[in-house]
Amino acid sequence: MLEPSANTLRDACETLAKRDPALAAAFEKVDLPNWRTTEASYASLARIVVYQLISTKAADAIWGRIQERLGEVTAQAVLKDDQERLRACGLSRPKLGHLNAIAEAALDGTLDFAALGQAPIDEARKTLIGVRGIGLWTADTFLMNALGHLDAFPSGDVGLIEAYRQLSGAERRLSAKAFSQQAEVWRPWRAVAAHLLYDWYNLARN
């Protein structure tokens, strides 16, 4: 669970603002973004999977029921629990299957969280997406928030794409591919750009 210093964030934000007018507008509004941190653990990965492709409100409810049922969300607890009762927390069969696959990888050593924290970002990403149930969005969200990689970037995130559309004044959203290409100019601070966009979008919605 790593968080960049305020000085690092400010240097990154100032650099990004010079490179992209949309990010300059976001920085002017939010100043330094709030860095989202979580532990490098099975529970963190499981939570990211639960939150995929559904509303935050629905995911909050599902995750809350899982926590209430299991107490501590661990790989062992998920695998040992009654699967139908666990699914009744609101999980689809595919998502429950993904949680189980990730749990098995955590227990058999395929996912070694301490080693992931020491690995270069590309190596860590490759290890993560090699596990069933972990796609690029999940991997980069974990790399960004749990491992503190400043250039991790969940490029297919619809919220980020919409925030960038609004900030840039475009009529249509970029495709995930085009957004990923746009983000190349933000290297090596793409995670900082993501946090700027997240915070600006939340302010705009509220």
Secondary structure in CASP SS format (residue, H / E / C, confidence):
PFRMAT SS
TARGET T0000
AUTHOR 0000-0000-0000
METHOD secondary structure of the structure
MODEL  1
M C 1.00
L C 1.00
E C 1.00
P C 1.00
S C 1.00
A H 1.00
N H 1.00
T H 1.00
L H 1.00
R H 1.00
D H 1.00
A H 1.00
C H 1.00
E H 1.00
T H 1.00
L H 1.00
A H 1.00
K H 1.00
R H 1.00
D C 1.00
P H 1.00
A H 1.00
L H 1.00
A H 1.00
A H 1.00
A H 1.00
F H 1.00
E H 1.00
K H 1.00
V H 1.00
D C 1.00
L C 1.00
P C 1.00
N C 1.00
W C 1.00
R C 1.00
T C 1.00
T C 1.00
E C 1.00
A C 1.00
S C 1.00
Y H 1.00
A H 1.00
S H 1.00
L H 1.00
A H 1.00
R H 1.00
I H 1.00
V H 1.00
V H 1.00
Y C 1.00
Q C 1.00
L C 1.00
I C 1.00
S C 1.00
T H 1.00
K H 1.00
A H 1.00
A H 1.00
D H 1.00
A H 1.00
I H 1.00
W H 1.00
G H 1.00
R H 1.00
I H 1.00
Q H 1.00
E H 1.00
R H 1.00
L H 1.00
G C 1.00
E C 1.00
V C 1.00
T C 1.00
A H 1.00
Q H 1.00
A H 1.00
V H 1.00
L H 1.00
K H 1.00
D C 1.00
D C 1.00
Q H 1.00
E H 1.00
R H 1.00
L H 1.00
R H 1.00
A C 1.00
C C 1.00
G C 1.00
L C 1.00
S C 1.00
R H 1.00
P H 1.00
K H 1.00
L H 1.00
G H 1.00
H H 1.00
L H 1.00
N H 1.00
A H 1.00
I H 1.00
A H 1.00
E H 1.00
A H 1.00
A H 1.00
L H 1.00
D H 1.00
G C 1.00
T C 1.00
L C 1.00
D C 1.00
F H 1.00
A H 1.00
A H 1.00
L H 1.00
G H 1.00
Q H 1.00
A C 1.00
P C 1.00
I H 1.00
D H 1.00
E H 1.00
A H 1.00
R H 1.00
K H 1.00
T H 1.00
L H 1.00
I H 1.00
G C 1.00
V C 1.00
R C 1.00
G C 1.00
I C 1.00
G C 1.00
L H 1.00
W H 1.00
T H 1.00
A H 1.00
D H 1.00
T H 1.00
F H 1.00
L H 1.00
M H 1.00
N H 1.00
A C 1.00
L C 1.00
G C 1.00
H C 1.00
L C 1.00
D C 1.00
A C 1.00
F C 1.00
P C 1.00
S C 1.00
G C 1.00
D C 1.00
V H 1.00
G H 1.00
L H 1.00
I H 1.00
E H 1.00
A H 1.00
Y H 1.00
R H 1.00
Q H 1.00
L H 1.00
S H 1.00
G C 1.00
A C 1.00
E C 1.00
R C 1.00
R C 1.00
L C 1.00
S C 1.00
A H 1.00
K H 1.00
A H 1.00
F H 1.00
S H 1.00
Q H 1.00
Q H 1.00
A H 1.00
E H 1.00
V H 1.00
W H 1.00
R C 1.00
P C 1.00
W C 1.00
R H 1.00
A H 1.00
V H 1.00
A H 1.00
A H 1.00
H H 1.00
L H 1.00
L H 1.00
Y H 1.00
D H 1.00
W H 1.00
Y H 1.00
N H 1.00
L H 1.00
A H 1.00
R H 1.00
N C 1.00
END
